[in-house]
C-alpha cells in the first residue's frame, strides 16, 4: 500500500521543509544584518527605496 507509506512520511517531510525554511530565513536575516553593518549608507538607501515602494503601493 504505497498510499499509507506516503501518508506516514508526509508529516516528517513537512517538518523537514519547515526546519530548512527556518534555517534559510535565519541565514538570510543574518546576511542582511551583516550587509547593513558593512555598508550602512547603501543599506539606508535600500531601506528608503523600500519605504517609498510601500508608500506608493495600492492595495
Gaussian input, Z-matrix of N, CA and C with variables (Angstrom, degrees):
# hf/3-21g

backbone

0 1
 N
 C     1     B1
 C     2     B2     1     A1
 N     3     B3     2     A2     1     D1
 C     4     B4     3     A3     2     D2
 C     5     B5     4     A4     3     D3
 N     6     B6     5     A5     4     D4
 C     7     B7     6     A6     5     D5
 C     8     B8     7     A7     6     D6
 N     9     B9     8     A8     7     D7
 C    10    B10     9     A9     8     D8
 C    11    B11    10    A10     9     D9
 N    12    B12    11    A11    10    D10
 C    13    B13    12    A12    11    D11
 C    14    B14    13    A13    12    D12
 N    15    B15    14    A14    13    D13
 C    16    B16    15    A15    14    D14
 C    17    B17    16    A16    15    D15
 N    18    B18    17    A17    16    D16
 C    19    B19    18    A18    17    D17
 C    20    B20    19    A19    18    D18
 N    21    B21    20    A20    19    D19
 C    22    B22    21    A21    20    D20
 C    23    B23    22    A22    21    D21
 N    24    B24    23    A23    22    D22
 C    25    B25    24    A24    23    D23
 C    26    B26    25    A25    24    D24
 N    27    B27    26    A26    25    D25
 C    28    B28    27    A27    26    D26
 C    29    B29    28    A28    27    D27
 N    30    B30    29    A29    28    D28
 C    31    B31    30    A30    29    D29
 C    32    B32    31    A31    30    D30
 N    33    B33    32    A32    31    D31
 C    34    B34    33    A33    32    D32
 C    35    B35    34    A34    33    D33
 N    36    B36    35    A35    34    D34
 C    37    B37    36    A36    35    D35
 C    38    B38    37    A37    36    D36
 N    39    B39    38    A38    37    D37
 C    40    B40    39    A39    38    D38
 C    41    B41    40    A40    39    D39
 N    42    B42    41    A41    40    D40
 C    43    B43    42    A42    41    D41
 C    44    B44    43    A43    42    D42
 N    45    B45    44    A44    43    D43
 C    46    B46    45    A45    44    D44
 C    47    B47    46    A46    45    D45
 N    48    B48    47    A47    46    D46
 C    49    B49    48    A48    47    D47
 C    50    B50    49    A49    48    D48
 N    51    B51    50    A50    49    D49
 C    52    B52    51    A51    50    D50
 C    53    B53    52    A52    51    D51
 N    54    B54    53    A53    52    D52
 C    55    B55    54    A54    53    D53
 C    56    B56    55    A55    54    D54
 N    57    B57    56    A56    55    D55
 C    58    B58    57    A57    56    D56
 C    59    B59    58    A58    57    D57
 N    60    B60    59    A59    58    D58
 C    61    B61    60    A60    59    D59
 C    62    B62    61    A61    60    D60
 N    63    B63    62    A62    61    D61
 C    64    B64    63    A63    62    D62
 C    65    B65    64    A64    63    D63
 N    66    B66    65    A65    64    D64
 C    67    B67    66    A66    65    D65
 C    68    B68    67    A67    66    D66
 N    69    B69    68    A68    67    D67
 C    70    B70    69    A69    68    D68
 C    71    B71    70    A70    69    D69
 N    72    B72    71    A71    70    D70
 C    73    B73    72    A72    71    D71
 C    74    B74    73    A73    72    D72
 N    75    B75    74    A74    73    D73
 C    76    B76    75    A75    74    D74
 C    77    B77    76    A76    75    D75
 N    78    B78    77    A77    76    D76
 C    79    B79    78    A78    77    D77
 C    80    B80    79    A79    78    D78
 N    81    B81    80    A80    79    D79
 C    82    B82    81    A81    80    D80
 C    83    B83    82    A82    81    D81
 N    84    B84    83    A83    82    D82
 C    85    B85    84    A84    83    D83
 C    86    B86    85    A85    84    D84
 N    87    B87    86    A86    85    D85
 C    88    B88    87    A87    86    D86
 C    89    B89    88    A88    87    D87
 N    90    B90    89    A89    88    D88
 C    91    B91    90    A90    89    D89
 C    92    B92    91    A91    90    D90
 N    93    B93    92    A92    91    D91
 C    94    B94    93    A93    92    D92
 C    95    B95    94    A94    93    D93
 N    96    B96    95    A95    94    D94
 C    97    B97    96    A96    95    D95
 C    98    B98    97    A97    96    D96
 N    99    B99    98    A98    97    D97
 C   100   B100    99    A99    98    D98
 C   101   B101   100   A100    99    D99
 N   102   B102   101   A101   100   D100
 C   103   B103   102   A102   101   D101
 C   104   B104   103   A103   102   D102
 N   105   B105   104   A104   103   D103
 C   106   B106   105   A105   104   D104
 C   107   B107   106   A106   105   D105
 N   108   B108   107   A107   106   D106
 C   109   B109   108   A108   107   D107
 C   110   B110   109   A109   108   D108
 N   111   B111   110   A110   109   D109
 C   112   B112   111   A111   110   D110
 C   113   B113   112   A112   111   D111
 N   114   B114   113   A113   112   D112
 C   115   B115   114   A114   113   D113
 C   116   B116   115   A115   114   D114
 N   117   B117   116   A116   115   D115
 C   118   B118   117   A117   116   D116
 C   119   B119   118   A118   117   D117
 N   120   B120   119   A119   118   D118
 C   121   B121   120   A120   119   D119
 C   122   B122   121   A121   120   D120
 N   123   B123   122   A122   121   D121
 C   124   B124   123   A123   122   D122
 C   125   B125   124   A124   123   D123
 N   126   B126   125   A125   124   D124
 C   127   B127   126   A126   125   D125
 C   128   B128   127   A127   126   D126
 N   129   B129   128   A128   127   D127
 C   130   B130   129   A129   128   D128
 C   131   B131   130   A130   129   D129
 N   132   B132   131   A131   130   D130
 C   133   B133   132   A132   131   D131
 C   134   B134   133   A133   132   D132
 N   135   B135   134   A134   133   D133
 C   136   B136   135   A135   134   D134
 C   137   B137   136   A136   135   D135
 N   138   B138   137   A137   136   D136
 C   139   B139   138   A138   137   D137
 C   140   B140   139   A139   138   D138
 N   141   B141   140   A140   139   D139
 C   142   B142   141   A141   140   D140
 C   143   B143   142   A142   141   D141
 N   144   B144   143   A143   142   D142
 C   145   B145   144   A144   143   D143
 C   146   B146   145   A145   144   D144
 N   147   B147   146   A146   145   D145
 C   148   B148   147   A147   146   D146
 C   149   B149   148   A148   147   D147
 N   150   B150   149   A149   148   D148
 C   151   B151   150   A150   149   D149
 C   152   B152   151   A151   150   D150
 N   153   B153   152   A152   151   D151
 C   154   B154   153   A153   152   D152
 C   155   B155   154   A154   153   D153
 N   156   B156   155   A155   154   D154
 C   157   B157   156   A156   155   D155
 C   158   B158   157   A157   156   D156
 N   159   B159   158   A158   157   D157
 C   160   B160   159   A159   158   D158
 C   161   B161   160   A160   159   D159
 N   162   B162   161   A161   160   D160
 C   163   B163   162   A162   161   D161
 C   164   B164   163   A163   162   D162
 N   165   B165   164   A164   163   D163
 C   166   B166   165   A165   164   D164
 C   167   B167   166   A166   165   D165
 N   168   B168   167   A167   166   D166
 C   169   B169   168   A168   167   D167
 C   170   B170   169   A169   168   D168
 N   171   B171   170   A170   169   D169
 C   172   B172   171   A171   170   D170
 C   173   B173   172   A172   171   D171
 N   174   B174   173   A173   172   D172
 C   175   B175   174   A174   173   D173
 C   176   B176   175   A175   174   D174

   B1=1.4510
   B2=1.5416
   B3=1.2920
   B4=1.4623
   B5=1.5280
   B6=1.3236
   B7=1.4631
   B8=1.5259
   B9=1.3225
   B10=1.4636
   B11=1.5218
   B12=1.3270
   B13=1.4667
   B14=1.5205
   B15=1.3235
   B16=1.4571
   B17=1.5215
   B18=1.3251
   B19=1.4559
   B20=1.5274
   B21=1.3300
   B22=1.4661
   B23=1.5296
   B24=1.3115
   B25=1.4595
   B26=1.5245
   B27=1.3017
   B28=1.4653
   B29=1.5359
   B30=1.3438
   B31=1.4701
   B32=1.5291
   B33=1.3224
   B34=1.4611
   B35=1.5294
   B36=1.3221
   B37=1.4604
   B38=1.5202
   B39=1.3174
   B40=1.4668
   B41=1.5233
   B42=1.3152
   B43=1.4633
   B44=1.5233
   B45=1.3288
   B46=1.4654
   B47=1.5196
   B48=1.3230
   B49=1.4625
   B50=1.5282
   B51=1.3389
   B52=1.4662
   B53=1.5171
   B54=1.3373
   B55=1.4628
   B56=1.5287
   B57=1.3484
   B58=1.4611
   B59=1.5218
   B60=1.3298
   B61=1.4663
   B62=1.5258
   B63=1.3215
   B64=1.4689
   B65=1.5305
   B66=1.3258
   B67=1.4680
   B68=1.5310
   B69=1.3155
   B70=1.4661
   B71=1.5230
   B72=1.3381
   B73=1.4643
   B74=1.5322
   B75=1.3378
   B76=1.4737
   B77=1.5189
   B78=1.3403
   B79=1.4637
   B80=1.5233
   B81=1.3245
   B82=1.4619
   B83=1.5241
   B84=1.3280
   B85=1.4663
   B86=1.5304
   B87=1.3255
   B88=1.4629
   B89=1.5348
   B90=1.3283
   B91=1.4674
   B92=1.5264
   B93=1.3365
   B94=1.4624
   B95=1.5240
   B96=1.3313
   B97=1.4630
   B98=1.5251
   B99=1.3254
   B100=1.4608
   B101=1.5274
   B102=1.3294
   B103=1.4672
   B104=1.5218
   B105=1.3418
   B106=1.4693
   B107=1.5177
   B108=1.3267
   B109=1.4674
   B110=1.5213
   B111=1.3380
   B112=1.4544
   B113=1.5229
   B114=1.3266
   B115=1.4667
   B116=1.5328
   B117=1.3305
   B118=1.4659
   B119=1.5285
   B120=1.3367
   B121=1.4634
   B122=1.5255
   B123=1.3213
   B124=1.4648
   B125=1.5305
   B126=1.3317
   B127=1.4634
   B128=1.5307
   B129=1.3361
   B130=1.4652
   B131=1.5255
   B132=1.3131
   B133=1.4643
   B134=1.5289
   B135=1.3302
   B136=1.4680
   B137=1.5265
   B138=1.3421
   B139=1.4628
   B140=1.5282
   B141=1.3340
   B142=1.4585
   B143=1.5326
   B144=1.3256
   B145=1.4714
   B146=1.5168
   B147=1.3412
   B148=1.4658
   B149=1.5339
   B150=1.3294
   B151=1.4610
   B152=1.5307
   B153=1.3313
   B154=1.4684
   B155=1.5281
   B156=1.3295
   B157=1.4615
   B158=1.5245
   B159=1.3121
   B160=1.4591
   B161=1.5287
   B162=1.3388
   B163=1.4586
   B164=1.5131
   B165=1.3231
   B166=1.4669
   B167=1.5207
   B168=1.3202
   B169=1.4710
   B170=1.5190
   B171=1.3240
   B172=1.4744
   B173=1.5050
   B174=1.3128
   B175=1.4582
   B176=1.4667
   A1=109.65
   A2=118.86
   A3=121.16
   A4=112.52
   A5=117.77
   A6=119.40
   A7=111.42
   A8=116.77
   A9=119.52
   A10=111.19
   A11=117.26
   A12=119.97
   A13=110.33
   A14=117.55
   A15=121.24
   A16=110.98
   A17=115.60
   A18=119.75
   A19=110.36
   A20=117.65
   A21=120.51
   A22=111.25
   A23=118.14
   A24=120.44
   A25=112.40
   A26=119.08
   A27=121.86
   A28=113.31
   A29=120.05
   A30=118.41
   A31=112.41
   A32=117.65
   A33=120.28
   A34=109.45
   A35=116.72
   A36=120.04
   A37=111.12
   A38=117.17
   A39=120.36
   A40=110.47
   A41=116.99
   A42=120.68
   A43=110.18
   A44=116.98
   A45=120.08
   A46=110.71
   A47=116.47
   A48=120.74
   A49=110.14
   A50=116.71
   A51=120.32
   A52=111.29
   A53=116.44
   A54=120.89
   A55=110.68
   A56=116.22
   A57=119.59
   A58=111.08
   A59=116.46
   A60=120.32
   A61=110.40
   A62=116.85
   A63=120.35
   A64=110.15
   A65=116.68
   A66=120.79
   A67=109.78
   A68=116.76
   A69=120.76
   A70=110.91
   A71=116.61
   A72=119.75
   A73=111.36
   A74=117.04
   A75=119.65
   A76=110.92
   A77=116.22
   A78=120.06
   A79=111.32
   A80=117.25
   A81=120.82
   A82=110.38
   A83=116.31
   A84=120.62
   A85=110.25
   A86=116.41
   A87=121.05
   A88=110.29
   A89=116.83
   A90=120.43
   A91=110.97
   A92=117.13
   A93=119.73
   A94=110.91
   A95=116.63
   A96=119.94
   A97=110.56
   A98=116.60
   A99=120.35
   A100=110.51
   A101=116.71
   A102=120.33
   A103=110.83
   A104=116.60
   A105=119.38
   A106=111.63
   A107=117.09
   A108=119.70
   A109=111.39
   A110=116.60
   A111=120.46
   A112=111.53
   A113=117.64
   A114=121.57
   A115=110.03
   A116=117.77
   A117=119.34
   A118=113.38
   A119=118.37
   A120=119.35
   A121=110.61
   A122=116.16
   A123=119.89
   A124=110.09
   A125=117.08
   A126=120.89
   A127=110.24
   A128=116.35
   A129=119.59
   A130=110.21
   A131=116.99
   A132=120.51
   A133=110.14
   A134=117.05
   A135=120.50
   A136=110.28
   A137=117.42
   A138=120.49
   A139=110.70
   A140=116.49
   A141=120.23
   A142=110.90
   A143=117.05
   A144=120.07
   A145=110.78
   A146=116.54
   A147=120.52
   A148=110.58
   A149=117.08
   A150=120.95
   A151=110.20
   A152=116.84
   A153=119.82
   A154=110.33
   A155=116.83
   A156=120.44
   A157=110.52
   A158=116.77
   A159=120.04
   A160=111.04
   A161=117.79
   A162=119.73
   A163=112.44
   A164=116.79
   A165=119.42
   A166=111.79
   A167=117.34
   A168=121.02
   A169=109.93
   A170=116.08
   A171=120.31
   A172=109.80
   A173=117.30
   A174=121.09
   A175=109.14
   D1=91.86
   D2=-179.33
   D3=-67.01
   D4=-26.84
   D5=-179.03
   D6=-63.98
   D7=-41.50
   D8=-179.82
   D9=-66.72
   D10=-39.40
   D11=178.33
   D12=-63.60
   D13=-43.60
   D14=179.79
   D15=-62.13
   D16=-40.98
   D17=-179.81
   D18=-66.71
   D19=-37.88
   D20=179.68
   D21=-67.90
   D22=-34.96
   D23=-177.46
   D24=-84.73
   D25=-16.70
   D26=-175.52
   D27=-59.31
   D28=-48.41
   D29=179.40
   D30=-60.72
   D31=-36.23
   D32=178.34
   D33=-64.75
   D34=-42.20
   D35=178.54
   D36=-64.36
   D37=-40.27
   D38=177.45
   D39=-63.29
   D40=-42.12
   D41=179.24
   D42=-64.29
   D43=-42.20
   D44=177.62
   D45=-62.67
   D46=-41.65
   D47=-179.84
   D48=-63.66
   D49=-43.93
   D50=178.57
   D51=-63.44
   D52=-40.20
   D53=179.25
   D54=-64.06
   D55=-43.89
   D56=178.78
   D57=-65.28
   D58=-39.66
   D59=179.64
   D60=-64.99
   D61=-43.11
   D62=179.09
   D63=-62.02
   D64=-42.16
   D65=178.59
   D66=-62.62
   D67=-43.94
   D68=179.31
   D69=-60.82
   D70=-45.19
   D71=-178.73
   D72=-65.94
   D73=-36.97
   D74=175.90
   D75=-61.86
   D76=-46.00
   D77=-179.75
   D78=-65.96
   D79=-37.72
   D80=178.21
   D81=-63.44
   D82=-44.81
   D83=179.21
   D84=-62.20
   D85=-42.16
   D86=179.45
   D87=-63.25
   D88=-41.88
   D89=179.76
   D90=-65.07
   D91=-40.06
   D92=178.77
   D93=-65.86
   D94=-40.35
   D95=178.52
   D96=-63.97
   D97=-41.40
   D98=178.33
   D99=-62.98
   D100=-42.95
   D101=179.05
   D102=-60.85
   D103=-40.24
   D104=178.80
   D105=-64.02
   D106=-37.87
   D107=179.21
   D108=-69.94
   D109=-37.56
   D110=-175.60
   D111=-78.59
   D112=-38.60
   D113=-177.32
   D114=-128.38
   D115=72.32
   D116=-173.63
   D117=-62.37
   D118=-36.89
   D119=-177.87
   D120=-68.10
   D121=-44.58
   D122=179.63
   D123=-65.19
   D124=-39.74
   D125=179.56
   D126=-65.11
   D127=-39.13
   D128=178.30
   D129=-64.75
   D130=-42.40
   D131=178.69
   D132=-62.44
   D133=-39.93
   D134=178.67
   D135=-64.35
   D136=-40.35
   D137=177.91
   D138=-63.68
   D139=-40.07
   D140=179.47
   D141=-65.54
   D142=-41.24
   D143=177.33
   D144=-63.07
   D145=-42.65
   D146=178.40
   D147=-62.42
   D148=-42.42
   D149=178.89
   D150=-62.36
   D151=-41.22
   D152=178.46
   D153=-64.31
   D154=-41.15
   D155=177.24
   D156=-59.69
   D157=-43.75
   D158=-178.06
   D159=-68.06
   D160=-34.72
   D161=178.48
   D162=-68.18
   D163=-32.62
   D164=-176.60
   D165=-93.66
   D166=-0.84
   D167=-179.03
   D168=-74.43
   D169=134.22
   D170=177.48
   D171=-104.83
   D172=134.03
   D173=179.55
   D174=-76.96

